[in-house]
Amino acid sequence: MKAKLEIIGSMAAFGTIGAFVRHIPLPSGELALYRALIAAGAIFLWQLCSGQGTGIKDAKAELHLLILSGAAIGINWILFFEAYRYTTVAMATLSYYFAPVIVTVASPFLFKEKLTARQVFCFIMSTLGLVLVIGVSRGGSSSDLIGILFGLGAAVFYASVVLLNKSIRHVSGINRTFFQFLAAILVLTPYVCLTGGSHLLDMDALGVINLLVVGVFHTGICYCMYFSSLRYLKGQEASILSYIDPLVAILVSVTFLHETITVFQVVGGGMILGFTVVNEVRMRAGGGDPDPREAAVPAAHPPFTRCISNASAVSSLPGKEKNIPCQSVVKITPY
C-alpha cells in the first residue's frame, strides 16, 4: 500500500508541474538547467543518506550513452517548457504523451521487434486522437498549434531517451537518472551562456519559490518516491498508475488555471491515452510481468513524462536481465 501511495502521490505531483512553470519568469533553456542542477543535488543527497551510492563505476562503461540521453533530456525539457508558453497545460501534456506511440513505431526499425496487429490498430487510433487534439481551428489559435508542435518535438526527444536507455544495461533506476541529469547540465550550461546568460538574479520571490518547488519537490523528491515505489509494484500496475499524471494535468489546466479545452480535444486526448493503455495491458497480458525488482525505468518530466521500457530491465542484483521487447511497456515516466 505504501508503494502505491508513493507512485500515486508522485504522479499526481508531476501533473501539477505546469502550474508552477507558468510562474517562473525564465527562458526555457535556463529553467531546464536550474531544474537539472537542483534535482541532481537533491538526488545526490538522497543517495548519500540512503547509503545507495551513485554507481559511478558502472557508469564509466556507458558514459557516451548517458551523455547522449542526458542531452536529449535537456532538449526535451526546453521544448516541453516552450509548449507551456504557447498552449494550455492540458494540450502540452497530451501532445507530449504521444511519445509512447513514437517508441512503438521506432522499435521495429531499430531493434527488429515485430509489430502486432493490435499495436498497429492502437497506433492508428492514437494518431487519429492526435489529429483531433491538433484541430485547434475549432476553438484554438495559431499559438496553440505552435505549443502542440513543441510538445510533439519534446515527445520525439523523450522517445529517443527511451530508445537510448535500451542500450544502457549497467546503470539503472535513480542512478541512471542522476548521471543523465549531470549530462544535461553539461549540455545546457553552454547553451544558456550562448543564448542570453543567467536571469536568476532578476527573479522575484514568487519565481524563486516556484523554481525551488519544481527542482526540489517535483524532480528531486518525487523522483526518489517514484523509483522507490517501483521495487514493490508489478510493471503493469506501475504503468497504469502513471497515467494519473496527464489526468491531473488536465484537471489543473481546466479547474485551477481556467484554460479552455474543446470537446474534440478531450476526445482526442482520451484516444491517445486510452489506446496507449490498451496496448500496454494487452502486451503485458501476453508477456507476463517481470520481477518487481527488475522494473527498468528510464530516468527523468514530462513529467516529464514521462516512459517505462522494460527492454533493458536490470535488477538491483548484477547480471539479472529480462529480454522484454521495448514496445511491451511504453509509458511516460517523469522526465
C-alpha positions as CSV (number, residue, x, y, z in Angstrom):
1,M,0.0,0.0,0.0
2,K,2.9,2.4,0.8
3,A,4.4,1.9,-2.6
4,K,1.1,2.6,-4.3
5,L,0.6,5.7,-2.3
6,E,4.1,6.8,-3.3
7,I,3.6,6.4,-7.0
8,I,0.1,7.9,-6.9
9,G,1.5,10.9,-5.0
10,S,4.5,11.4,-7.3
11,M,2.4,11.1,-10.4
12,A,-0.3,13.5,-9.1
13,A,2.6,15.9,-8.3
14,F,4.0,15.6,-11.8
15,G,0.6,16.6,-13.2
16,T,0.8,19.9,-11.4
17,I,4.3,21.0,-12.7
18,G,2.8,23.1,-15.5
19,A,1.0,25.4,-13.0
20,F,4.4,26.2,-11.3
21,V,6.3,26.6,-14.5
22,R,3.8,29.2,-15.6
23,H,5.1,31.4,-12.7
24,I,8.8,31.1,-13.3
25,P,9.9,34.1,-15.5
26,L,12.9,32.4,-17.1
27,P,13.7,31.3,-20.6
28,S,13.0,27.6,-21.2
29,G,16.7,26.7,-21.5
30,E,17.7,28.4,-18.3
31,L,14.7,26.9,-16.5
32,A,15.7,23.4,-17.7
33,L,19.3,24.0,-16.5
34,Y,18.3,25.1,-13.0
35,R,15.8,22.2,-12.7
36,A,18.6,19.7,-13.6
37,L,21.0,21.4,-11.1
38,I,18.6,21.4,-8.2
39,A,17.2,17.9,-8.9
40,A,20.7,16.4,-9.3
41,G,21.7,17.9,-5.9
42,A,18.6,16.6,-4.2
43,I,19.0,13.1,-5.7
44,F,22.7,13.1,-4.7
45,L,21.8,13.8,-1.1
46,W,19.2,11.0,-1.2
47,Q,21.8,8.6,-2.5
48,L,24.2,9.5,0.4
49,C,21.5,9.3,3.1
50,S,20.2,6.0,1.8
51,G,23.6,4.5,1.5
52,Q,22.9,3.5,-2.0
53,G,25.8,5.3,-3.7
54,T,25.9,6.7,-7.2
55,G,27.2,3.7,-9.1
56,I,29.9,5.7,-10.7
57,K,32.0,2.6,-11.6
58,D,29.1,1.1,-13.6
59,A,28.6,4.4,-15.4
60,K,32.1,4.6,-16.9
61,A,31.4,1.9,-19.4
62,E,28.3,3.6,-20.8
63,L,29.3,7.2,-20.4
64,H,28.7,8.0,-24.1
65,L,25.1,6.8,-23.9
66,L,24.5,8.6,-20.6
67,I,25.7,11.8,-22.2
68,L,23.6,11.4,-25.3
69,S,20.5,10.5,-23.3
70,G,21.2,13.4,-20.9
71,A,21.5,15.8,-23.8
72,A,18.2,14.5,-25.1
73,I,16.5,15.1,-21.7
74,G,17.8,18.7,-21.7
75,I,16.4,19.4,-25.2
76,N,13.2,17.6,-24.2
77,W,12.7,19.9,-21.2
78,I,13.4,23.0,-23.3
79,L,10.8,22.0,-25.9
80,F,8.2,21.0,-23.2
81,F,8.6,24.2,-21.3
82,E,8.1,26.1,-24.5
83,A,4.9,24.2,-25.2
84,Y,3.6,25.5,-21.9
85,R,4.3,29.1,-23.0
86,Y,2.3,28.7,-26.3
87,T,-0.7,26.5,-25.4
88,T,-2.6,25.2,-22.4
89,V,-1.1,22.8,-19.9
90,A,-3.6,20.1,-21.0
91,M,-2.7,20.4,-24.7
92,A,1.0,20.4,-24.0
93,T,0.7,17.3,-21.8
94,L,-1.5,15.4,-24.3
95,S,0.8,16.1,-27.2
96,Y,3.8,15.1,-25.1
97,Y,2.0,11.8,-24.3
98,F,2.4,10.8,-27.9
99,A,5.9,9.6,-27.0
100,P,4.9,6.0,-26.3
101,V,3.5,5.8,-29.8
102,I,6.7,7.0,-31.3
103,V,8.7,4.4,-29.3
104,T,6.3,1.6,-30.5
105,V,6.7,2.6,-34.2
106,A,10.5,3.1,-33.9
107,S,11.3,-0.2,-32.2
108,P,10.8,-2.5,-35.2
109,F,13.2,-0.4,-37.3
110,L,15.9,-0.1,-34.5
111,F,15.6,-3.4,-32.7
112,K,13.9,-5.7,-35.2
113,E,10.9,-6.1,-32.9
114,K,7.7,-7.3,-34.6
115,L,4.6,-5.1,-34.5
116,T,1.4,-6.9,-33.8
117,A,-2.0,-6.1,-35.5
118,R,-3.2,-4.8,-32.1
119,Q,-0.2,-2.4,-31.9
120,V,-0.8,-1.2,-35.4
121,F,-4.5,-0.6,-34.6
122,C,-3.6,1.3,-31.3
123,F,-1.1,3.4,-33.3
124,I,-3.7,4.4,-35.9
125,M,-6.3,5.3,-33.2
126,S,-3.7,7.2,-31.2
127,T,-2.7,9.1,-34.3
128,L,-6.3,10.0,-35.0
129,G,-6.6,11.2,-31.4
130,L,-3.6,13.5,-32.1
131,V,-5.3,14.8,-35.2
132,L,-8.3,15.8,-33.0
133,V,-6.0,17.4,-30.5
134,I,-4.2,19.4,-33.2
135,G,-7.6,20.5,-34.7
136,V,-7.2,23.8,-32.9
137,S,-9.2,25.7,-35.6
138,R,-12.3,24.6,-33.8
139,G,-11.6,26.9,-30.9
140,G,-7.9,27.5,-30.5
141,S,-5.3,29.8,-32.1
142,S,-2.1,29.6,-34.0
143,S,-0.2,29.8,-30.8
144,D,-2.0,26.6,-29.7
145,L,-0.7,24.9,-32.8
146,I,2.9,26.1,-32.1
147,G,2.6,24.8,-28.5
148,I,1.4,21.4,-29.6
149,L,4.2,21.2,-32.1
150,F,6.7,22.0,-29.3
151,G,5.0,19.2,-27.2
152,L,5.4,16.8,-30.1
153,G,9.1,17.8,-30.5
154,A,9.6,17.1,-26.8
155,A,7.9,13.7,-27.3
156,V,10.4,12.9,-30.1
157,F,13.3,13.6,-27.8
158,Y,11.7,11.8,-25.0
159,A,11.2,8.8,-27.2
160,S,14.9,9.0,-28.1
161,V,15.8,8.8,-24.4
162,V,13.7,5.7,-24.0
163,L,15.4,4.0,-27.1
164,L,18.9,5.0,-25.8
165,N,18.0,3.6,-22.4
166,K,17.5,0.2,-24.0
167,S,21.3,0.1,-24.6
168,I,22.2,1.2,-21.1
169,R,22.5,-2.1,-19.3
170,H,24.8,-1.5,-16.3
171,V,23.2,1.6,-14.8
172,S,19.5,1.6,-13.8
173,G,16.9,3.4,-11.8
174,I,17.7,6.5,-9.8
175,N,21.5,6.2,-10.5
176,R,20.8,6.4,-14.3
177,T,18.6,9.5,-13.7
178,F,21.4,11.1,-11.6
179,F,24.0,10.7,-14.3
180,Q,21.6,11.8,-17.1
181,F,20.9,15.0,-15.1
182,L,24.6,15.6,-14.8
183,A,24.9,15.2,-18.6
184,A,22.0,17.5,-19.1
185,I,23.8,20.1,-17.0
186,L,26.9,19.8,-19.1
187,V,24.9,20.3,-22.3
188,L,22.6,23.1,-21.0
189,T,25.3,25.2,-19.4
190,P,27.0,26.4,-22.6
191,Y,23.6,26.7,-24.3
192,V,22.4,29.1,-21.6
193,C,25.6,31.0,-21.8
194,L,25.3,31.5,-25.5
195,T,21.6,32.4,-25.5
196,G,21.4,35.3,-23.0
197,G,23.1,34.1,-19.9
198,S,21.6,33.9,-16.4
199,H,18.5,35.8,-15.3
200,L,18.3,34.2,-11.9
201,L,19.0,37.5,-10.0
202,D,16.2,39.2,-11.9
203,M,13.6,36.9,-10.5
204,D,11.2,37.9,-7.7
205,A,10.5,35.9,-4.6
206,L,7.5,34.1,-6.2
207,G,9.6,33.0,-9.1
208,V,12.3,31.7,-6.9
209,I,9.8,29.7,-4.7
210,N,8.3,28.1,-7.8
211,L,11.7,27.2,-9.2
212,L,12.6,25.5,-5.9
213,V,9.3,23.6,-5.9
214,V,9.9,22.4,-9.5
215,G,13.5,21.4,-8.8
216,V,13.4,20.1,-5.2
217,F,9.9,18.7,-5.0
218,H,8.7,17.8,-8.5
219,T,12.1,16.5,-9.8
220,G,14.2,15.6,-6.7
221,I,11.8,14.3,-4.0
222,C,9.1,12.9,-6.4
223,Y,11.7,11.1,-8.5
224,C,13.0,9.3,-5.4
225,M,9.5,8.4,-4.3
226,Y,8.8,7.1,-7.8
227,F,11.8,4.9,-8.1
228,S,11.5,3.7,-4.5
229,S,7.9,2.5,-5.2
230,L,8.8,0.5,-8.3
231,R,10.7,-2.1,-6.2
232,Y,7.4,-3.2,-4.7
233,L,5.0,-2.9,-7.7
234,K,4.3,-5.0,-10.7
235,G,5.3,-3.4,-14.0
236,Q,1.7,-3.1,-15.3
237,E,0.5,-1.8,-12.0
238,A,3.1,1.0,-12.0
239,S,2.5,1.7,-15.7
240,I,-1.3,2.2,-15.3
241,L,-1.0,4.3,-12.1
242,S,1.4,6.5,-14.0
243,Y,-1.4,7.8,-16.2
244,I,-2.6,9.8,-13.1
245,D,0.0,12.4,-14.4
246,P,-1.9,13.6,-17.5
247,L,-5.3,13.3,-15.9
248,V,-4.2,15.6,-13.1
249,A,-2.5,17.9,-15.6
250,I,-5.8,18.3,-17.5
251,L,-7.7,18.8,-14.2
252,V,-5.3,21.5,-13.1
253,S,-5.4,23.2,-16.5
254,V,-9.2,23.4,-16.6
255,T,-10.0,23.9,-12.9
256,F,-7.2,26.0,-11.5
257,L,-5.7,27.7,-14.5
258,H,-9.1,28.2,-16.1
259,E,-7.8,27.2,-19.5
260,T,-10.3,26.1,-22.2
261,I,-10.4,22.7,-23.9
262,T,-12.8,21.7,-26.7
263,V,-14.8,18.5,-26.8
264,F,-12.8,17.3,-29.8
265,Q,-9.6,17.8,-27.9
266,V,-11.0,15.9,-24.9
267,V,-11.9,13.0,-27.2
268,G,-8.5,13.1,-29.0
269,G,-6.7,13.2,-25.7
270,G,-8.8,10.2,-24.5
271,M,-7.9,8.3,-27.6
272,I,-4.1,9.0,-27.2
273,L,-4.1,7.9,-23.6
274,G,-6.7,5.2,-23.9
275,F,-5.2,3.3,-26.8
276,T,-1.7,3.6,-25.3
277,V,-3.1,1.9,-22.1
278,V,-4.8,-0.8,-24.1
279,N,-1.6,-1.5,-25.9
280,E,0.3,-1.8,-22.6
281,V,-2.3,-4.0,-20.9
282,R,-2.6,-6.4,-23.8
283,M,1.2,-6.7,-24.2
284,R,1.6,-7.4,-20.5
285,A,-1.2,-10.0,-20.6
286,G,0.7,-11.8,-23.3
287,G,4.2,-11.4,-22.0
288,G,3.8,-11.6,-18.3
289,D,5.2,-9.3,-15.6
290,P,8.8,-9.0,-14.7
291,D,10.1,-9.4,-11.2
292,P,9.3,-6.0,-9.4
293,R,13.0,-5.8,-8.5
294,E,13.8,-5.7,-12.2
295,A,11.5,-2.9,-13.2
296,A,13.5,-0.9,-15.6
297,V,12.7,2.7,-15.8
298,P,14.4,5.3,-18.0
299,A,15.3,8.1,-15.8
300,A,13.9,11.7,-15.8
301,H,9.4,15.0,-17.0
302,P,7.4,15.3,-18.5
303,P,6.9,14.6,-16.3
304,F,8.1,14.9,-17.9
305,T,6.7,12.2,-18.7
306,R,7.4,10.9,-18.6
307,C,8.3,6.1,-20.5
308,I,8.8,2.8,-18.9
309,S,10.7,0.4,-21.1
310,N,11.4,-3.0,-19.7
311,A,13.6,-3.8,-22.8
312,S,16.7,-3.2,-20.7
313,A,15.3,-4.4,-17.4
314,V,18.2,-4.5,-15.0
315,S,17.8,-5.8,-11.5
316,S,19.5,-4.3,-8.4
317,L,21.4,-7.6,-8.5
318,P,24.2,-7.5,-11.1
319,G,23.8,-9.9,-14.1
320,K,20.0,-10.1,-13.8
321,E,18.2,-9.1,-17.0
322,K,15.0,-10.0,-18.8
323,N,14.7,-9.7,-22.6
324,I,11.4,-7.9,-22.9
325,P,10.6,-6.1,-26.1
326,C,10.9,-2.3,-26.0
327,Q,7.3,-2.0,-27.3
328,S,5.8,-4.0,-24.4
329,V,5.7,-1.2,-22.0
330,V,5.9,2.3,-23.3
331,K,4.7,4.8,-20.7
332,I,5.7,8.3,-19.9
333,T,7.8,8.5,-16.8
334,P,8.7,11.7,-15.0
335,Y,11.2,13.3,-17.4
